[in-house]
Amino acid sequence: MMHLTYLRQKAHEMNAEIYALYLSARHPEVRWYVPLLLAVVIGYAISPIDLIPDLVPVFGFLDDVVLVVLGIHTAYQLVSKNILGQARLQAYEVLSQDGEGATGAYQIIGYTWVLIAALFSIMFYKLLFLTVL
């Protein structure tokens, strides 16, 4: 049980750091190329086009990890420590509040997935059993 608590704490810290980096990139004193760098890094992370295709064992995923981590690390280095500290405080305050809105959003997402699964099940059933007759 101790490991689960530790993992939850680390996940909360990682969420806060990502949100803090987002907040600091939107700060008016941050140079224009920091949000651009973050946009390029995030775009590369979710893009299906890679420098090394993911079909190549190990190296296909390793280039994604290395480039994304280097891009985020560079963005951290380019942001002022004062701005990043303020953004961290704001991120921890926002994420520490009761997540009433977040719980509702999770429920909506869950219900949507259940609805999609039910629709696919019905379509699969009709395709499999009704076309045979």
BELGI-V152547 format. One record per backbone hydrogen bond with DSSP energy under -1.0 kcal/mol. NH is the residue of the N-H (numbers start at 1). CO is the residue of the C=O. If there is no record, write none. Layout:
BEGIN
NH|CO + NH|CO
END
This chain:
BEGIN
5|1 + 6|2 + 7|3 + 8|4 + 9|5 + 10|6 + 11|7 + 12|8 + 13|9 + 14|10 + 15|11 + 16|12 + 17|13 + 18|14 + 19|15 + 20|16 + 21|17 + 22|18 + 23|19 + 24|20 + 25|21 + 26|22 + 30|27 + 34|31 + 36|32 + 37|33 + 38|34 + 39|35 + 40|36 + 41|37 + 42|38 + 43|39 + 44|40 + 45|41 + 46|42 + 47|43 + 56|53 + 59|57 + 60|56 + 62|58 + 63|59 + 65|61 + 66|62 + 67|63 + 68|64 + 69|65 + 70|66 + 71|67 + 72|68 + 73|69 + 74|70 + 75|71 + 76|72 + 77|73 + 78|74 + 79|75 + 84|80 + 85|81 + 86|82 + 87|83 + 88|84 + 89|85 + 90|86 + 91|87 + 92|88 + 93|89 + 94|90 + 95|91 + 96|92 + 100|98 + 103|99 + 104|100 + 105|101 + 106|102 + 107|103 + 108|104 + 109|105 + 110|106 + 111|107 + 112|108 + 113|109 + 114|110 + 115|111 + 116|112 + 117|113 + 118|114 + 119|115 + 120|116 + 121|117 + 122|118 + 123|119 + 124|120 + 125|121 + 126|122 + 127|123 + 128|124 + 129|125 + 130|126
END
